[in-house]
Amino acid sequence: MKTTQLNTYKVTSLHNVYIHSFEHGEENHVNYYELSSEIKSDNWKDALKKYFSDYLYFEISLEHGYIDEESNTFHYSNLVNVNNIEASEDEVKQWKENKLTLYANNTTVTVQQIIKTNLI
């Protein structure tokens, strides 16, 4: 039985977090952070999905983000609560009724494949 060799990808995310009002949209910038991890996967799309689910704890659909071809980056934005956890349906409902503050977590991601080089 032949085993499939997985590729290694370095995934780096830059996060800009803003207070987000249902009525007014993004308002004050409140946080910035960067994260990075190496992911083993068959391809870059699977590496990106695994990074979001295993490291950021966000469930994403690649169709809801976009790729900037000029900078070769993936952009994704989602609503999070004060603990930076993706907002639940109940939290979004309260937010729409102006009973809860949620935040827009705007994420820019780069994915680089790491290729082992033999030096000898």
N, C-alpha and C positions, 0 to 999 in steps of 0.2 A: 504494500500500500504506500503510495507516494503522498507525502505531506506537502501542503501548499506553504510556500514561504511568504509571510506577510511583509509588507513594506512598513517602514518606520517614517512617521511624519512628525515634524515639530509644529504644533499649533499654538499660536500666540494671539491673545485677545486683549484689546484695549477697550475699557468701559468708561463712558461718560454718563453720569446719572443726574437726572433733572427731576425736580418736583413736577408732577404732571396733573393738571386740572382738567376734568372732563369738559368744563366750559371754556377754558382759555388755552388748553394745550400745554406744551412744555414751558416751564417758567424758570426758576433759579437753578443754576448748576450747583449740586450739593456733594458730588463725589467723583473721583477718578481713580481707577486702579487698573493694573495690568496683571495678567496671568499667562502661564505657558506650561505646556506639557508635551512629552513625546508619546505618540499613540501608534500602536501597531494595528494595521488595517489593510484590507485588500486595495482600497483606493482612497483618494482624498475626500470624497463625499462621505464615505463611511467613517473616516477619521474625524471629520468635522461633526457629524452626528454623535459619535461616541464622546468627543470632547465636551459638547454641550450637555449631554445627559450625565456623564460620569464625573465631570469636573465643575461644570457650572450649575448642574441640576436643573436645566431648562429643557423642556421638550420642544424641539423645533421641527419645522417643515422647511426644507430648503427653498420651497416656492414662495415662502413669506419673507425671505430676505432677498438681497440682490448682490450681484457680483459687479464690482467696478473693474472693468477690463483694463483701464489705464493704470490703476495702482495694484491690480491683481489681488484685491481684497474682497472679503465677503462681509456684508453689512446686515445687521439684524437688530431689531428693537422690540422690546417687550415690556409689559407693565410688571413691576415688582412691588412688594410691600416693604415696610421699614427694615425688615431683616434680609432684604435682597432675595427673597423667595418669590418665584413666579406667582402672580396674583391668582387667587382661586376665583371661581365663578361668583361666589358670595361676596368676596372682596370687591370685585368689579361692579357688582350690583350696588353695593354701598357707596363706592366711588362715584358712580353715575348719579346717585342721590345726594352727592356732596356731603356724605357722612364719614368718609374715610379718605386719607391722603395716600395716593399711590405715586410711584416714580417710574419714569421712562429710563430704562437701561439700554442705552445705545451702544452696540457692540460692533467693533471693527476687528476682523479676524484675518490673519495671514496663515497660510498652510505651506510648509516647505517639506519636500521629501528629503530624507537623509539617506545618502548612499554611501555605503562602506567602501573605502578605497584601500586597496592593497599597496602598501608602501615598498614592498620588496618585489 
